[in-house]
């Protein structure tokens, strides 16, 4: 049986294999960061819900945060929209992950970012 940590590691490995490491900086946990030199990606387990289809099945949702390196709001806004385009194609190629939406957020109050909600289609049975 797959657990949350296993799913997170699988998602992290799949994403790292699909995105250009020269274009993005990967930070393995959501933490404070110094001013990024390039767009930064962070992954966390955002929540768990009960499946509406299968009894006793839990569905984890992960949040992929992409942080712009620009401090100027207009530059960051344009860059984030382009980054979203760059990330959605690889994410949608993962057949076991469903993209549920993206929300523009502030990171550490000075950086603009997107939080992408990714639902694992590989569910976890409760109590297993």
Order of alpha helices (4+ residues) and beta strands (2+ residues): alpha-beta-beta-beta-alpha-beta-beta-beta
